[in-house]
């Protein structure tokens, strides 16, 4: 018998079970054979929030949070951020390999050709209130694209899947820009396919009456890098949602809308805005030590530090810190960066934070940079969603083609009543105070 197995002894019955170990893990369904009575369902694992449960096999993103490693398809995030464009990384995540020069040129042209959205989708956006949140508009409009492209429901046709994925990647910046301009009552700006992916996005956001919008190449490059850093991050909340909804064979537009809805929560995509609020509350560099003491006493939270996965310095935070320097050379130093740097310096030397492995994460600096670049805080989560659609689609494609995947259906540990029987109205006791 192979040594690659786990022996489990059930002391309730004295029975022993041999469970195979595959890729360093066991299958949860193998625990089903552990039972006291033959007619029982069998043993399950109880894992709220999936802290230690793998729901899939994936070859897309690798994270080692203890060391601080993030790789896309095996490539270190540091190398990709330094040497690649966002669309080059998008090809990598969706196709598995880096593109050749000709492949990249054709890919860029194809994506930019699909940036336009149907005129009826513009009318859909116009139906929102003037103060509608851009993220809610993005989610709703993405879902509505399912009616524009009904053929997307044929998810078993690989050519069709790829076509819809390109459309989603291309149209997300357009929907985002239109959602943003809607709040100001400004006319929508059509995409300019002669520009790069990020430069075109800024053109659609900020063009006014000038004959041609001139983007700053440094700002466009920094935004490209930020998009690369946010493109995928393993099985996070929104990605798991994409896989879960997609497992029901919903089309990619509806699945992406569901993933974006998960991203919209303040514990996921809205964390960088919380950092800005914290930095404004601290106010000045001189107030940082006092705020640190409040954190230690549990009176306030230190936003932008710590991560569910990373127990070391988030590798994306290092890159963003460099990007911040490039942005501030153009925009001038934001007073928040001085507070942030002092906060980081003290926290990284204080045993309270070091012992708890609370290091800066990607959200700590990204909000400061986005605001310095001219983005309003209510657009921050949208800026997260635009690149993350690449990761969602790559994960969706992997899930669709995985023969082991079925419709997601987690189990539960039932803690309610045992069997009860109907009570006539006149015999029921009140359960609430109606006063």
Secondary structure by P-SEA (a helix, b strand, c coil): ccccbbbbbcccccbbbbbbbcccccccccccccccccccccbbbbbccccccccccccccccccccbbbbcccccaaaaaacccaaaaaaaaaccccccaaaaaaaaaaaaaaccccaaaaaaaaaccccccaaaaaaaaaaacccccccccccccaaaaaaaaaaaaaaaaaaaaaaaaaaaccccccccccccaaaaaaaacccccccbbbbcaaaaaaaaaaaaaaccccccaaaaaaaaaaaacccaaaaaaaaaaaaccccccaaaaaaaaaaaaaccccaaaaaaaaaaacccccccccccccccccaaaaaaaaaaaaaaaaccccaaaaaaaaaaaaaaacaaaaaacccccccccaaaaaaaacccccaaaaaaaaaaaaaaaaaaaaaaaccccccbbbbbbcccccbbbbbcccccccccccc
